[in-house]
Amino acid sequence: MTQVTLDALISAAKNGQLVSFPTDTVPALAAIPANAALIFAAKGRSQDKPLILMAASSSELWDYVTGTQEELEIWQQITSSYWPGALTLVLPASERLPKSMNPSDPTTIGIRVPNNTTALEILSQTGPLATTSANLSGQPPLMTIAEIDKQFKNVLTLANTKLEQEVSATGVPSTVAKWTGNNWQILRQGVIQIESHPQQS
């Protein structure tokens, strides 16, 4: 059993260990960005499948992306409408982003702020984390702590978690929208639907 208290999980994450916690979509497997390789190894995940950088607020994520002032305004407009929530934006990555987050294409990064109190509490103390769904690559997302404990022996999960009470978890992954330079390309359709073209301010 690798179930720990919230404080212990936060401390372990900050120290570079793999952890899992609930989100508004599916439970996350997470590590500090510098240790993103641990996630790929644990899941048996292909290097061409990038991870998502998750944070407690959008302000913590903008340093990891780069764009023109006009683009930043478009991105901030959409995040103010849908974050926290089940929308992942794939944007041009800045030099600050560890290449291990997206080994096959370090020029882009997916970013998200989840709408889940436990996740936000953890992220507010750890800072941005590299995340993906808690499952072996190619298999369905695991939805319970018992399943995660069984499949990932060395990943820390929350004891006495509020996961069962947080009924907002949909089990549906986030919508993924990639910025192409002048509009949005929907890479994965989830709960949130956005326009493919930028809104004019």
C-alpha positions as CSV (number, residue, x, y, z in Angstrom):
1,M,0.0,0.0,0.0
2,T,1.3,3.4,-0.9
3,Q,-1.5,5.5,0.5
4,V,-0.4,8.6,2.3
5,T,-1.8,11.9,3.8
6,L,-2.2,14.9,1.7
7,D,0.8,16.6,3.3
8,A,3.0,13.6,2.7
9,L,1.9,13.3,-0.9
10,I,2.6,17.0,-1.5
11,S,6.1,16.7,0.1
12,A,6.8,13.6,-2.0
13,A,5.8,15.3,-5.2
14,K,8.1,18.3,-4.4
15,N,10.9,15.8,-3.8
16,G,10.5,14.3,-7.2
17,Q,8.4,11.2,-6.5
18,L,5.5,9.9,-8.7
19,V,2.1,10.6,-7.2
20,S,-1.5,10.3,-8.2
21,F,-4.5,12.5,-7.3
22,P,-8.1,13.1,-8.4
23,T,-9.0,15.7,-11.0
24,D,-12.2,16.8,-12.6
25,T,-11.8,14.4,-15.5
26,V,-9.7,11.2,-14.6
27,P,-7.2,10.6,-11.8
28,A,-3.7,12.0,-12.7
29,L,-0.3,10.5,-12.6
30,A,2.0,13.3,-11.8
31,A,5.6,14.4,-11.2
32,I,7.7,17.6,-11.1
33,P,8.5,18.6,-14.8
34,A,12.2,17.8,-14.4
35,N,11.2,14.2,-13.5
36,A,8.7,13.7,-16.4
37,A,10.7,10.7,-17.6
38,L,9.4,8.8,-14.6
39,I,5.8,9.0,-15.9
40,F,6.8,7.7,-19.4
41,A,8.6,4.8,-17.7
42,A,5.8,3.9,-15.3
43,K,3.2,3.9,-18.0
44,G,5.2,2.3,-20.8
45,R,4.3,5.5,-22.7
46,S,5.6,6.3,-26.2
47,Q,8.0,9.3,-26.3
48,D,5.8,10.8,-29.0
49,K,2.8,11.2,-26.6
50,P,3.5,14.4,-24.6
51,L,2.4,15.1,-21.1
52,I,0.2,17.9,-19.8
53,L,1.6,20.7,-17.5
54,M,-1.0,21.2,-14.8
55,A,-1.1,24.1,-12.3
56,A,-3.4,25.7,-9.7
57,S,-3.7,28.9,-11.7
58,S,-3.1,30.1,-15.3
59,S,-0.6,32.7,-14.0
60,E,1.8,29.8,-13.2
61,L,1.7,28.5,-16.7
62,W,2.3,31.4,-19.0
63,D,6.1,31.4,-18.4
64,Y,6.2,27.9,-20.0
65,V,4.7,29.1,-23.3
66,T,5.6,31.8,-25.8
67,G,3.7,33.8,-28.3
68,T,2.9,37.4,-29.5
69,Q,1.0,39.8,-27.3
70,E,-2.0,39.3,-29.5
71,E,-1.8,35.5,-29.1
72,L,-1.4,35.8,-25.4
73,E,-4.6,37.8,-25.2
74,I,-6.5,35.2,-27.3
75,W,-5.2,32.4,-25.0
76,Q,-6.0,34.3,-21.8
77,Q,-9.4,35.1,-23.1
78,I,-10.2,31.4,-23.6
79,T,-8.7,30.3,-20.3
80,S,-10.7,32.9,-18.4
81,S,-13.8,31.3,-19.9
82,Y,-13.0,27.7,-19.3
83,W,-10.4,27.4,-16.5
84,P,-10.5,25.8,-14.1
85,G,-11.9,23.1,-16.2
86,A,-11.5,20.2,-18.6
87,L,-9.7,22.1,-21.4
88,T,-6.1,21.5,-22.3
89,L,-4.4,24.0,-24.6
90,V,-1.5,23.0,-26.7
91,L,0.7,26.1,-27.2
92,P,4.3,26.9,-28.3
93,A,6.7,26.1,-25.5
94,S,9.2,28.5,-24.0
95,E,12.8,27.7,-23.2
96,R,11.8,27.1,-19.6
97,L,10.0,23.9,-20.4
98,P,12.0,20.7,-19.7
99,K,12.3,18.8,-23.0
100,S,11.4,15.6,-21.1
101,M,7.8,16.8,-21.0
102,N,7.5,16.3,-24.8
103,P,10.6,14.4,-26.0
104,S,9.5,14.1,-29.7
105,D,8.4,17.7,-30.1
106,P,9.7,20.0,-27.3
107,T,8.4,23.1,-29.2
108,T,4.9,22.6,-27.9
109,I,3.2,22.0,-24.5
110,G,-0.2,21.2,-23.3
111,I,-1.4,23.2,-20.2
112,R,-4.4,23.0,-18.0
113,V,-5.9,24.1,-14.6
114,P,-8.2,21.4,-13.3
115,N,-11.6,22.1,-11.6
116,N,-11.1,19.9,-8.6
117,T,-10.4,21.1,-5.0
118,T,-8.0,18.3,-4.1
119,A,-5.9,18.8,-7.3
120,L,-5.8,22.5,-6.8
121,E,-4.8,22.2,-3.2
122,I,-1.9,19.9,-4.2
123,L,-0.8,22.0,-7.2
124,S,-0.9,25.3,-5.2
125,Q,1.8,23.9,-3.0
126,T,3.9,21.8,-5.5
127,G,3.8,24.3,-8.4
128,P,3.1,23.1,-11.9
129,L,3.4,19.3,-12.4
130,A,3.8,17.0,-15.4
131,T,0.6,14.9,-15.6
132,T,-1.3,12.4,-17.6
133,S,-4.0,9.8,-16.8
134,A,-3.2,7.1,-14.3
135,N,-3.1,3.9,-16.4
136,L,-0.7,1.8,-18.5
137,S,-0.3,3.3,-22.0
138,G,-3.1,2.2,-24.3
139,Q,-5.4,1.0,-21.5
140,P,-8.5,2.8,-20.1
141,P,-8.0,5.4,-17.4
142,L,-8.1,4.0,-13.8
143,M,-10.9,5.6,-11.8
144,T,-10.3,4.3,-8.2
145,I,-7.4,4.4,-5.8
146,A,-7.6,0.6,-5.4
147,E,-7.0,0.2,-9.1
148,I,-4.1,2.7,-9.2
149,D,-2.5,1.1,-6.1
150,K,-2.7,-2.3,-7.8
151,Q,-1.2,-1.2,-11.1
152,F,1.4,1.3,-9.9
153,K,3.1,-0.2,-6.8
154,N,5.5,2.7,-6.3
155,V,3.1,5.6,-6.9
156,L,1.8,7.5,-3.9
157,T,-2.0,8.0,-3.6
158,L,-4.2,9.7,-1.1
159,A,-5.4,7.8,2.0
160,N,-8.9,8.8,3.1
161,T,-9.3,10.6,-0.2
162,K,-12.2,12.8,-1.1
163,L,-12.2,11.1,-4.5
164,E,-15.4,9.2,-3.8
165,Q,-17.2,12.4,-2.7
166,E,-15.9,14.5,-5.6
167,V,-18.7,13.4,-8.0
168,S,-17.6,16.0,-10.5
169,A,-15.0,13.6,-12.0
170,T,-16.5,12.8,-15.4
171,G,-14.2,9.9,-16.4
172,V,-13.9,11.7,-19.8
173,P,-10.5,13.2,-20.6
174,S,-10.1,16.9,-21.2
175,T,-10.8,18.5,-24.6
176,V,-7.4,19.2,-26.2
177,A,-7.1,22.2,-28.5
178,K,-3.9,23.1,-30.3
179,W,-3.1,26.7,-31.4
180,T,-2.1,26.6,-35.1
181,G,-1.0,30.3,-35.3
182,N,-4.4,31.7,-36.2
183,N,-7.0,29.3,-34.9
184,W,-7.7,26.2,-32.7
185,Q,-7.3,22.6,-34.0
186,I,-9.3,20.2,-31.8
187,L,-7.0,17.2,-31.2
188,R,-9.3,15.4,-28.8
189,Q,-13.0,16.3,-28.2
190,G,-13.9,16.1,-24.5
191,V,-16.7,17.7,-22.5
192,I,-15.8,21.2,-23.4
193,Q,-16.6,22.5,-26.9
194,I,-14.8,25.6,-28.2
195,E,-14.9,27.5,-31.4
196,S,-12.2,26.5,-33.9
197,H,-11.6,30.2,-34.6
198,P,-10.4,32.8,-32.0
199,Q,-12.9,35.1,-30.5
200,Q,-12.4,38.7,-31.4
201,S,-12.1,41.1,-28.4
